[in-house]
Amino acid sequence: MLGARSKTPQKIRGLILNKIVSNSVLPAIRENLELSTDDGQTLVGEIAWPENKNPAATLVLVHPLPTHGGSSDSHVYRKISWRLPALSNFAILRFNTRGTTSSLGTSSGDFDSSNKEGLDLKAAVLKAKELTGQEPWLVGWSFGTDVILRNARDLNVSGVILLSPPLRFTKEDELARWRDFAKPIWALVPEFDDFLTPDQAKLRFSSVPNLRIVNAIGAKHLWIGESQVRFVLNHIVKIITGNENPLPEEFSGPMTRHNDLNRD
């Protein structure tokens, strides 16, 4: 058909380049984890290492609201874990907060509206530092941003990236504590977010002048679609590394496809 794109992999200078699509899983060393909290809960998680096991940076991902389906399997986080170890040499630690279930298993405990989830985050940060020797970057999405904003101010981290922050649980005094945070703190705010638009975010975050807001044109709270996912991943890499170049959309190495209907 005229104008149709070929699905045949491209060959450039002897390399076969395969298109990275929504369920592409790039090479990484993946290890299941158990995290122990100060109040005796056991959380399930995973760390995905670059194959050289010498990451340029470490990310701890804090997932969306578990009472509405959020978990370590939330689609943006799976794609970060599937792609960034190979494309950016990052180590990615994702985990389930207390009472949350995903393909990684179920964490003990009960949902606590971002209160005791602060102990979960602390356990994840300490585990990341233990495994990699690095102070991790925190990446929160929706509910995960409240967990970070309410509980991470005094943790040793390299920086904070907030995706679709709703500011549902975070109080003004908790937010104001970040005004003297010496590390980078960014918020990627969808233009059509259901809970906090970019203009609203400027007002709500006015007590944190060091927080930088990115207006994600055309995006929505859940970052549905490959173009929105690439926006998030490209900005995460740009913020952490300073590299302005977008991530490649093709990969020359081995690559598998995840099948939700046939999980291991």
C-alpha positions, 0 to 999 in steps of 0.5 A, spaced: 500 500 500 502 506 498 505 510 503 505 504 508 511 503 513 515 497 512 515 492 518 522 489 516 528 491 520 532 496 517 539 494 516 545 500 516 552 499 516 551 491 517 547 492 523 540 490 524 535 495 527 529 493 530 523 498 532 522 499 539 515 498 540 510 499 547 512 491 549 519 491 547 524 489 552 531 490 551 537 487 555 538 488 562 540 483 568 534 483 572 534 481 579 528 480 584 528 483 591 525 483 597 525 490 601 525 490 609 521 496 612 523 499 619 516 497 621 517 490 619 513 489 612 516 486 606 516 489 600 517 486 593 521 489 587 526 488 582 532 491 580 534 492 572 542 493 571 545 495 565 549 489 562 556 492 565 553 492 572 556 499 572 550 504 572 551 511 570 545 513 575 540 509 579 533 510 579 528 508 584 521 508 581 515 510 586 508 508 582 501 511 582 495 509 586 494 502 588 487 503 590 486 505 583 490 499 579 497 503 580 503 498 581 510 497 579 507 494 573 504 501 571 506 502 564 511 507 564 515 504 569 515 497 566 518 501 559 523 505 564 525 498 566 525 495 559 529 500 556 533 505 560 538 500 562 540 498 555 539 505 552 542 510 558 546 505 562 541 506 568 540 501 574 532 501 575 529 499 582 521 498 582 517 496 587 510 495 590 508 499 596 505 496 602 499 492 600 500 492 593 500 487 588 503 486 581 507 481 576 513 481 581 508 479 587 505 482 593 508 487 598 505 485 605 502 491 609 496 495 608 495 501 604 496 508 608 495 514 603 502 516 603 503 515 610 507 509 612 509 508 604 514 513 607 518 507 610 517 503 604 520 509 600 526 509 605 527 502 604 528 502 597 533 508 597 537 504 602 537 498 598 539 502 591 544 505 595 547 498 598 546 495 591 549 500 587 553 505 591 550 511 588 545 516 591 539 514 587 534 519 583 527 518 585 521 518 580 514 518 582 508 518 578 501 521 581 500 518 588 508 516 588 509 524 587 505 525 594 509 519 597 516 523 595 514 530 597 511 528 604 517 523 606 523 524 602 526 531 604 531 528 608 533 522 604 540 522 601 538 522 593 541 525 587 534 529 585 527 528 584 523 527 578 515 528 579 510 525 573 503 528 573 503 530 581 496 531 583 498 534 590 492 530 593 495 528 600 501 533 600 500 539 605 503 546 604 507 545 610 510 539 607 511 542 600 514 548 603 520 544 606 523 543 599 524 550 598 531 549 600 533 542 597 539 543 594 539 537 588 535 538 582 527 537 583 523 537 576 515 536 575 513 533 568 506 536 568 501 534 562 497 539 559 490 536 560 492 533 566 485 531 570 488 533 577 493 539 576 494 542 570 501 546 568 498 553 570 495 550 576 502 547 578 505 554 578 501 556 583 501 550 587 508 549 587 510 557 588 513 555 595 518 551 591 521 556 587 527 551 585 522 546 582 522 546 575 516 545 571 515 542 564 509 543 560 507 536 557 504 539 551 498 534 549 499 529 554 494 527 559 495 524 567 496 517 565 501 518 559 498 513 554 501 512 547 508 511 545 509 519 544 507 520 551 512 515 554 518 517 549 517 524 552 517 522 559 523 517 558 527 523 554 526 528 559 528 523 565 535 522 561 536 529 559 534 531 566 539 526 569 545 526 564 544 533 560 544 530 554 539 533 549 539 528 544 532 523 544 533 516 545 533 512 539 527 509 537 531 503 534 535 498 537 541 493 534 542 488 539 537 482 542 530 484 544 524 480 546 517 482 546 513 482 553 506 478 553 501 480 558 497 474 557 503 469 558 507 472 564 513 468 567 
